[in-house]
């Protein structure tokens, strides 16, 4: 979120009567696979459609074309997945940022195991399972510890984690990304664009489509 200060036009002294609003910045970063040349895009005032246009324009600058495949990594915001599908179709694939997913796992670990050492061991086990594509091994332990239905979401870390991951199972193919040498989290890329840690952001990698991409998807 980005702070926006607006002056009160009715005030003679514009220093008085100011109001503070928070608006979501929608940012994207694109580059060709293996390239250090980065293309940025984003919007503060526009809607998700405008953000999608910025996303597509950034990918074009990074080399997107008829023979390229787009690998997108984002924080799990539903609008990002929709825009990747709408803008790139069968040439696009979307992966939930691994580190963002781990934030949910970390909160769930602390809720399930109050002892810090035990929670750390459980978290590392679940993190490794998620990274290796063992989604059922991640979801089942969460299901077994779901909070009561009357507990508010703000206090139900396990439920929030389970819901977040279970609704995005087709966006958790980390083994495929690793096999193709593609990023599975935006932690490294966010160093180039620190704002992505404070906003909905997406990292896009454009690469030449390979003949075995379909097989990799089936085996992932």
N, C-alpha and C positions, 0 to 999 in steps of 0.2 A: 504494500500500500504506500502511496505517495501523498504527503501532506500538501494541501492546496489552501493558500490564504487568500480570501476575497475581501476587498474593501467595501464598506458601506457607502454607496454613491450618494446617499442622503446626507452624509456627514460633510460639513465644511472642511474639517480636519480629517483627511483620509487616514491618518494614523489611528483614528478612533473607530470603534464599532466593527472591527475586523472579525471575520468568522473563519474558523478552521474546518476544512472538510478533508476526508480521506478518499482517495480514488485508486482503483486498482490499475497498475501498469501492466500491460500485456506485451511481453518482450520475446524476441526470438533471435537466435544466432545460428547462422548456417555456414558450412564450409564443405569443400570437396574432401573426400576421404584421403587422409594423409597430407592435407594441405594446412598451412598455418595462416592462410589468407582468410579472414573472417568477414562475413557480411551480416550486418545488424538490421533489425527492423523492430517496430513496436508502435503502440498507440496508448495514449492516456485518456483521450476524450472519446475515442471511437468504441463501437460495439465489437462483438466477437467476429462479425463479418469483416470489419475493417482489419482486425487482427489477422484474420485469415489471408487477406490480401497482402498484408505486410509479410506474412510467412511465405507465401508463394513468391513474392518479389525477391525476398532474400535468398530463397532456394534457387531461383533463376540466376541471380548474380553468382551463386556458388557453382553453377554448372548444370543445373537440372534441365533435362531434355527428354526426348522420346526414348533414349536408350539408357537412362539412368534410373536408379532406385533410390528412394528417399527413406532414410532411417531416422525417425524422430524420437526424441527422448523428452519427456515432460513430467510435470509434477502430479499428474493424475487428474487434473481438471477436465471435466467432461467436454468442455468446449474445444479443448485442444485436440482430443481424439476425433471429434466430429469434423473439425476443420482439416485435419490431415486426410481424413477419408474423402471429404468433399473436394479438396484441392488437388489431391494426387491420385485418388482412386487406387487401382491395383498396383500402381508404382510406389505406393507409400505403405509404411508399416510404423506402428506406434508402440513404444515401450515406456512403461512407467519408470520414472527415475528410481533406481535401486536404493539410493540413499534416502529418498523421501519415503519409500515403502518401509525402510528400516526404522524410520522415526516412529511409525505406527507400531512396529514390532517391539521397539524399545519400551514404549509406554505400556504395551500389553504385558511385557515381561515383568515390569515392576508391579503391575496390578496382580499378576498371578503368583509371583514369588516376592514377598516383601523383603526377604533377605537379599542384600545387594549382590553377594557373591553367587548365590544360586540363580538370581535373575540374570546375571551376566553370562553364566554357563548356558542357560536355557536360550537366551537371546542369540548367542553365537551359533548354537545348534540350528535354530530356526533360520537364521540369516544364511548359513551355509546351505540348508535345504532349499531355501527360496532361490538362491543363486544357481543351484544345480538343477533347477526345474522340478523339484519334488513338491509341487504345490499342495497335494493332498496331505503330505506330512506336515505342512505348515498349518493348513486350515483345520484339520481334525483336532489338534490340541487346543486351538482357539475355541472351537465349537464346544469343547468339553468344559470350558471355563467362562462361558457367556454370562454376563450379569443378568439379574432379574429384569423383566420387561419394564417394571415401573421405575427403574433407575434412570435418571436423565443422561442423555448422550454425553454431556460434558463430564460426567463422572464414570462413564462406562468405556474405559480404554480398550478392553478386550473386544467388546461388541463393535466399537468403531474400527478396530484393526480388521476384524473378521469381515465386516461389511465392505470395507475399502478393498481388501484383497479379493474376496469372493466375487465382487462385481467386475473385476478387471482381470480375470484369469487369462483372457486372450491377449493381454498386454504385459505379460510377465515372462516372456520367453528370453530369459537372460542367457541360457546356453547357446542359443542361436547367435546372439550378438557377440558373445565371446568367441565362438567358432569362426566368425567372420571378421574378428578384429575391430569390432565397432563399439562405441561407448555404450555402457549400460546405465550410467548415471551422469548427471551434469555437474558433479563436484569440480572436476578439472576445468570444464569449460566456463563455469561460473567465475573463475579467477579472472577471466578476460572481461566479464560483464558482471560486476558485483551486485548490480540491482536485481539479478535473477534470484538472489536469495531473499528478496523482499517482495516479490511479485510472482504472478503466474508467468512462467517462462518455458521456453522450448528450445532445444538444441537439435539442429537438423544436419545430417551428414548425407551428402549426395555422392553416389558411387555408380560406376558402370554396372549394369545388370549382368549377372553371371548366369550361365546356363544351368547351374546346379542350385540356384536360389530356391526353386520350388521344392527340390528334394530336401534341402536343409530345413525348410519350413515344416515338412511332413515329419521329419525325424526329431524336431526340436521339442 
